[in-house]
Amino acid sequence: MTPALADAREPSRRSYWRRNQRRLAPALFIAPGGLMFLIYVVIPIFRSISISFYHWDGLGAMKWAGFGNYAELWSDPAFVVSLENNLIWLVLYMFAVPAGLFIAIFLNQTVRGIRIYKSLFFFPFVISQVVVGLIFSWFYAPDFGLLFKLTKMLTGHGIAVLASETYATYGIIAAGLWPQIAYCMILYLTGLNNVAPDQIEAARLDGAKGWRMLWYVVIPQLRPATFIAVVVTVIGALRSFDLVSIMTQGGPYGATRVLSYYMYEEALSEYGYRMGYGAAIAVVLFLIMMVFISGFIWKMYRDETER
């Protein structure tokens, strides 16, 4: 090839990138994250689904079970209790959304010392869930726990929350709500900074104040923050594991099990090594999450297309 011909082809090579730079650059930026998502999320999901159709201890040969693991789930009392507890988590965890909103409205003021109050309310969000679990375990502890002493002072006998089959689940949910409310508060504080002041002033001129101002003027402008808060809260409620593990390890008598913790017990703990059965529990939890996530994605898509 002559040098002249090579020089003629060189600009065409460079021009291909220049012509397609806007189209190719986003794909190049997304590729590393997409590859990691494929390896660590998508492939394990399909692998878990395939394992759920086998009896397997994680080391030996896999034996085909068909839908046997799924059929066993519905006759397993521990699975039913775990599913019920997850539903309780889901319902009560939604309290974090309105609580975070009202705290954010309280903190969205320019008064003396407001930064200190914001720091105190923000503190639960930045500490580890393990630390949260330990703090509430000490708070509920018999003999020296603050709640135990208060109930003993008021009623004559203390309540050991985590030792009670009736109260233990609600005690763990209360511990989880502490940082979750802080997270929703942060989302709403960010959203309140974007509320249009001209709409507030117009509403005041029309006589709106108090609840009417909040319901008809402020909350409609906080829809994006509300959407994210609800999505994160639902996912947090369904994947609850760490607090259960730290505070009760599923006890007393399995009363505080949730699906994620029961999956761990069956698949990975010294009492289980039933990988196929644990994978079936994981698939059920995944399908429940997908119902909510699909609904959120559909709503987000609909809102975008209506603009």
N, C-alpha and C positions, 0 to 999 in steps of 0.2 A: 504494500500500500504506500502510495507516495505521501510525502509530508503535506502537500496541498490538500489531498483528499481527506487526510486525518484531521486537518484544521477545519475543513468544511463540516465534518461530522461532529466535532466537539461542541459547537454552539447548540446543535440539536439535542445533545445529551443534557446540557445545562438547561435548555429551554423547557424540557419535559418537567423538571422539578419546579421551574418557575411557573409554568402553566398550571400545575396541579398542586402547588404549595398549599393553598387554602383548603383543598380537599384532603390532602395527605397528612398535614400537620396534626389535626385533631386525632386521627387514627394512630399516629405514632405516639402521641401523649397518652392515649387511652390504652394502648397495647400492653404495657407492663402491668398496670392494674387489672386489666381484663384477663391476662394470663394467670395472675395470682388468684383472682376470683374463680377462674375455671378450675385451677388445681386444688384450692383449699375449700371451695364451697360447692360448685356444681358437681364435680366428680364424686366427692364424698356423699352428696345427697343421693345420687343414683346408686352408689355402692351400698349405702345403708338400705335403700329400698330392696336391692337384690339380696342382701344378707338376711333381711327379714323373712324371706321364704325358705330359710334353712335352719336346722338345728346345728349349732356350732359353739364350741367352747373357746374359740379364739386361737387354738393351737392344732387340734386334731382335724380329722376329715369332716367336711361339711355334708350333712345329710338332708336331702330334700324334704321339706315339711309342707310345701304348698301354702295354703292359708291357715295352717294349723296354729301358728303363733297368734294370728289375729283372732281366730275363734277362741283361743284360750284367754285372750284379754278380757272379753266380756263376761267370763265366768270367774274372773280373778277379783276377789273383794279388794285387794290392795290397789289394783288399777282403778277400780270404781271410786275408791276414796281419793286417790290422787287426782282423778279427773274432776271430782266435785270440789276439791281444794283449789284446783286451778281456776275453776269458775268463780269461786269465792274471791280469790286473788284478783281476778279480772274485774269483778263488780266493785269491790272496795277500793281498788287501786285508782279507779276513775275519780275518786275524791280528790286526787292530787291536782287535777286540772282546775276546778273552781277555786280550790285553796290557794294554788299558785297564783291565780289571777287576782284574788283579793289581797294577798300579801304584796304583789307587785304594785297594785294601785296604792296601797298604803305607803310603800317605799318610794313611789314616784312623786316625791315632794321635795321642795327645796327648804328644808327646815334644818336647824342646827343639830348636828350629830347624826344626820341621816346616813352618812357613809359608814358609821359604826354599826348601825342597824342592818344595813345592807351586807356588811361583812359577816355579821352573826347569822343572818338567814342564809347566806351563801356558803357558810362553813360546811354544812352536811354534804353538799355536792362534791367537795374536793377531797373528802376523806374516803378511805377504802371501805367497801362493803363489809370486809372482815372486821374492821374497826367498829363499824356501826353494829354488827352482830354482837361483838364482845361488850360494847357499851350497854346495849339493851339486855343482854344476858345478865349483866351485873345489876341493872335497874330492876329486873324481874326476880332476881335471886332470892330464895328463902333466907330468912334470918337477918341478912344484912342489906338486901335490896331496898331501895327507896320506896318503890311501889308496894312491896310487901309490908314495910313498916307503916305506910300511910293507911293501907287497908286494915291493918291490925289495930291502928289507933282509932279508926272510925267505926269498925264493925266488931272488934274484939278478937278477930282471928284473921291472919294474913292470907292472901291468895297467892299461891305459887303458880304463876301464869303458865310457865313452860312445862310444868309437871301435870297440867290439867288437859285432858283430852278435849274439853269444851272450849277452853280459852287459848290454847297454845297457838293455833293457826292465826287467830286474830292478833295475838301478841307479836308474831313474826311480821304480819302485814303492817302493823303499826310501825315496826322498825324500818320496813322498806319504804313506807310513805314519807318518812323524815327526809331522806335525800331526794326522793322523787318530787316532792313538793318544791324543794329548792330548785330542781332542774326546771320545772314548769314556771316557777317564778322568774328565772333568768330569761326564759323565752318571752314571757309577757313583758318584762322590763324592756327588752329590746323592741318588742312590738309597740309599746306605748311611746317610745321615742319617735316612731314614724306616724303617730296619729296626727291628722291634719288639724292644726290649731284654728284655721278659719272655720272648719265645720263645728268645732266646739263653740266658738264665739257666736256663730249663726244659731246654734241650738239654744244658747243662753238667751239670745235676743228673742227667741220664740217662746221662752219660758221653761225650757227643759232643764231639769236638774235632778240630782240624786239618781234613783233607779232608772228613771226614764232616760236620762243622759247616758247612763252606762249601757242600757239595753239597746237603745235605738241609734246611738251615735258611736260609742267607744267600741263595743264588742264587734259590730260588723267590720270595723277596720282592723280587728285583731284576728280575722279568720285564718291567715297564714300561720300565725303563732299557735292558734288553737289546733289547727290541723297537725302540725308537727308534734305538739304536746300530746295529743290523743294517740298518734301513731307510736311514739316512743313509750308512752305509758302502757299501751296494750302489749307491745312486745316485751317490755320489762316484766309485766305481770305473768305472761305466759312462759317466759324462760327463767323464772325465779329458781335459783339453785343455791347460791352461796349463803344466803341468810339461813335457809333451812339446814344446810350442812353445818354451819357454825353454831347455831343456837340449839337445835334439837336432834340433828341427824335423823330426821323423819319421825322421831318419837313424840310423845309417849305412845307406845304400842302402834306405831305407824300412823298416828292421827294427823300428823302434819306433812306427810308425803305429798309431793307434787310430781307431775309427770317427768320432769327433767331429773329429779332426784331418784325417783323409782327406776328410771332407765339406767342411771348410774349403778344403783344397787344390783339390778339384775344382770347387767353386762360386765361391770368392772370391779365390783366389790368382792370381798372374800366369801360372801354368801351367794354369789351369782355365777359369773362366767357363762351366762347364757346370752351370747352375742346376738343370736337370731331373735330372741324374745325382746332383748333390749332395743334392737333395731326396729322391731315392730312398734314399740312404745314411741321411739323417736319419730317414726313415720306418722303416727297418729298426731303427735304434737306438731309436726311440720304441716300437716294438712289443716289443723285448726288455725295455725298462724297464717297459712296461705289464704284462708277465707277472709280474714281481716285485712291482710296486706293487699289482696286483690281488690277488695272494696275500696281501700284508700287510693290505690293506683288508678282505679276507674274514676273515682271522684276527682282526683287531680287532673286526669286527662280531660274529663268533661269540663272542668273549670277553665283549662287552658284553651280548649277549642271554642268555648263560648265567648272568649274575649274578642 
